[in-house]
Amino acid sequence: MRWGVVAALALLALWPLPAAADDTAGIAKNLAENILGRGLVRSSRVIEDGRTIEMVWESATYKPANSSAFTRELLEVEAKFASEAIFRVLAQIRGLQFEIMLGKRSLCSGRASRDRPFRIIFARDLGG
């Protein structure tokens, strides 16, 4: 009987619990930083009744020597990988609204969604 209680407690400890609203933005930030790199996410907050994360981060891939076309590809990959990491873990999150920065300069912004096409708008000098 004792082993049954221990097994039940072990299963409960492993069972994923829904993230509290206060924790969702922090969890999303950690998930994105696992992809992008520690310290790159500047802000993360929950919007739209807890269904969307709004996030701003410093680009992990931008290099001035890269062509505009290659830079656009890398920025898109950053956003898609970060959003997929968030969507895989946080089932209640339906979208990621993002802005990718280089210092004070906005490189691009957009939205990833579970049920709509990926959208990204680049800075003018990157062909946006």
C-alpha positions in Angstrom: 0.0 0.0 0.0 2.8 2.4 0.8 4.4 1.9 -2.6 1.1 2.8 -4.2 1.0 6.1 -2.4 4.6 6.8 -3.4 3.9 5.9 -7.0 0.8 8.2 -7.1 2.8 11.1 -5.6 5.6 10.5 -8.1 3.1 10.6 -11.0 1.5 13.8 -9.7 4.9 15.4 -9.4 5.6 14.6 -13.1 2.1 15.6 -14.4 2.3 18.9 -16.2 0.3 21.6 -14.6 -1.1 24.6 -16.4 1.1 27.7 -15.9 -0.4 30.4 -13.7 -1.0 33.6 -15.6 1.8 35.3 -13.7 4.3 32.6 -14.7 3.3 32.3 -18.4 5.4 35.3 -19.5 8.4 34.1 -17.6 8.1 30.6 -18.9 7.8 31.9 -22.4 10.9 34.1 -21.9 12.9 31.1 -20.7 11.8 29.0 -23.6 12.7 31.7 -26.1 16.1 32.2 -24.4 16.8 28.5 -24.7 16.7 29.0 -28.4 18.1 32.6 -28.7 20.6 32.7 -25.9 20.5 33.9 -22.3 19.8 37.5 -21.6 18.5 38.3 -25.2 14.8 38.6 -24.3 14.2 42.2 -23.2 10.5 41.9 -22.3 7.8 39.2 -22.3 4.2 39.7 -21.3 0.8 38.0 -21.7 -1.8 39.9 -23.7 -5.2 39.1 -25.3 -6.7 37.4 -22.3 -3.8 35.1 -21.8 -3.7 33.8 -25.4 -0.8 35.7 -26.8 2.8 36.5 -25.7 4.2 39.9 -26.6 8.0 39.6 -26.7 10.9 41.8 -27.6 14.4 40.4 -28.0 17.9 41.4 -29.2 18.8 39.6 -32.4 20.9 36.5 -31.9 22.0 36.2 -35.5 22.4 39.8 -36.9 25.8 40.4 -38.4 26.5 43.7 -40.4 28.5 41.8 -43.0 25.6 39.6 -44.0 23.5 40.6 -47.0 20.0 41.9 -46.4 18.4 38.8 -47.9 20.5 36.5 -45.6 19.7 38.7 -42.6 15.9 38.5 -43.3 16.2 34.7 -43.5 18.0 34.5 -40.2 15.6 36.8 -38.4 12.7 34.8 -39.7 14.3 31.6 -38.4 14.9 33.2 -35.0 11.2 34.1 -34.7 9.9 30.8 -36.0 12.2 28.7 -33.6 11.3 30.9 -30.6 7.6 30.7 -31.3 7.7 26.9 -31.8 9.5 26.4 -28.5 6.7 28.4 -26.8 3.9 26.7 -28.6 5.2 23.2 -27.8 5.2 23.8 -24.1 2.5 26.4 -23.4 -0.7 24.9 -24.9 -2.8 27.9 -23.9 -0.7 30.3 -26.0 -2.2 30.8 -29.5 0.2 33.5 -30.7 3.5 35.3 -30.3 3.7 39.0 -31.2 7.4 39.9 -31.5 9.9 42.6 -32.2 13.6 41.8 -32.9 16.0 44.6 -32.1 19.6 45.5 -32.6 20.3 48.0 -29.7 17.7 50.7 -30.2 17.0 49.8 -33.8 14.0 47.6 -34.7 15.1 45.0 -37.3 11.6 43.5 -37.7 8.3 42.8 -36.1 5.6 40.3 -36.6 3.3 37.6 -35.4 3.5 33.8 -35.2 0.2 31.9 -34.6 -1.0 28.4 -34.3 -3.9 29.0 -36.7 -2.8 31.9 -39.0 0.1 32.3 -41.5 3.4 33.6 -40.1 3.7 37.4 -40.6 6.9 39.4 -40.5 7.7 43.0 -41.5 11.4 44.0 -41.9 13.0 47.4 -41.5 13.2 49.4 -44.7 17.0 49.0 -45.0 16.5 45.2 -44.9 14.0 45.3 -47.7 10.8 45.7 -45.6 
